[in-house]
Amino acid sequence: MNRFVLYYRIALKKTTIYLIFNKNICLITLDFDIGNKNFLGPGLASSTLAAFIKFYHKYIDPLSDTFFIDPDENNPRAMHVYSKAGFKQVGEYTTQSGAFKGNTSYLMIRNILT
């Protein structure tokens, strides 16, 4: 079973996320994946993601206040999981280059202080 959460702390200047919030935030970006399809559907993903965010803020980086995730538009299951975990869609973008050129993804944010 391949389950993993990748996270990165990113610097904000005049990025899309900065412009949406119009303030300085400590943003953590996440990649959340369940690799084995046999484990899809039991309803554990949103609570696992929410618990990870709480753990990360409490034990890893207490300054972290905003979490960002960007599911592909063709992944409604991910959108559902992220919404249940407290993420709100704030925008979308289309990748301009690379392997995912032309793919549209949604910008989803969860601010744990609000």
C-alpha positions in Angstrom: 0.0 0.0 0.0 1.5 3.3 -1.1 0.2 6.2 1.0 2.1 9.4 1.3 1.8 13.1 2.0 4.5 15.4 0.6 4.8 18.9 2.0 6.8 22.0 1.1 7.1 25.4 2.7 7.1 28.0 0.0 8.0 31.7 0.0 5.4 34.1 -1.1 5.9 37.4 -2.8 3.5 38.4 -5.5 2.3 34.9 -6.3 -1.3 34.1 -7.0 -1.9 32.9 -3.5 -0.4 36.1 -2.0 -2.7 38.2 -4.3 -5.7 36.2 -3.2 -5.1 36.7 0.5 -3.3 40.1 0.1 -1.2 39.4 3.2 1.8 37.5 4.4 1.0 33.9 5.4 3.1 30.8 6.2 2.0 28.6 3.4 2.6 24.8 3.2 1.8 23.1 0.0 0.7 19.4 0.0 0.6 16.5 -2.3 -1.7 13.8 -0.9 -1.9 10.4 -2.6 -3.3 6.9 -2.0 -1.5 4.8 -4.6 -3.3 1.5 -4.2 -6.9 1.7 -5.7 -8.0 -1.1 -3.3 -7.8 1.4 -0.5 -10.0 4.0 -2.1 -13.5 4.7 -0.7 -13.5 3.7 3.0 -13.8 7.4 4.0 -10.5 7.8 5.8 -8.7 10.3 3.5 -10.3 13.6 4.8 -9.8 12.8 8.4 -6.3 11.6 7.8 -5.5 14.8 5.9 -7.0 16.9 8.7 -5.1 15.1 11.3 -1.8 15.5 9.4 -2.4 19.3 9.2 -3.1 19.5 12.9 0.0 17.4 13.7 2.2 19.4 11.3 1.1 22.7 12.8 1.5 21.5 16.4 4.8 19.5 16.2 6.6 20.5 13.0 6.0 24.1 12.2 3.9 26.2 14.6 4.1 29.2 12.2 2.3 27.3 9.5 -1.1 28.7 9.2 -2.2 28.1 5.6 -2.2 24.8 3.6 -2.5 24.7 -0.2 -3.4 21.8 -2.5 -4.1 21.7 -6.2 -6.1 18.8 -7.5 -6.6 18.2 -11.2 -10.0 19.3 -12.6 -10.6 15.7 -13.6 -10.3 14.3 -10.1 -13.7 15.0 -8.3 -12.9 12.4 -5.6 -9.9 14.5 -4.5 -11.9 17.7 -4.6 -14.5 16.0 -2.3 -11.9 14.7 0.1 -10.2 18.1 0.3 -13.5 19.9 0.8 -14.3 17.5 3.7 -10.9 18.3 5.2 -11.7 22.0 5.3 -10.2 23.2 2.0 -11.9 25.9 0.0 -11.5 26.5 -3.7 -10.1 29.9 -4.4 -9.1 29.7 -8.0 -7.7 27.6 -10.8 -4.8 27.6 -13.2 -3.7 25.9 -16.4 -0.1 24.5 -16.5 1.9 26.3 -19.2 4.8 23.9 -19.7 6.2 20.5 -18.9 4.6 17.1 -18.6 1.3 18.6 -17.4 1.1 21.3 -20.0 -2.5 22.2 -20.7 -3.9 20.5 -17.5 -6.2 22.6 -15.4 -5.9 22.4 -11.6 -7.9 24.0 -8.8 -6.3 26.1 -6.1 -7.6 25.0 -2.7 -6.6 26.6 0.6 -7.2 25.7 4.2 -6.3 28.4 6.8 -6.2 26.9 10.2 -6.5 30.2 12.0 -9.9 31.1 10.6 
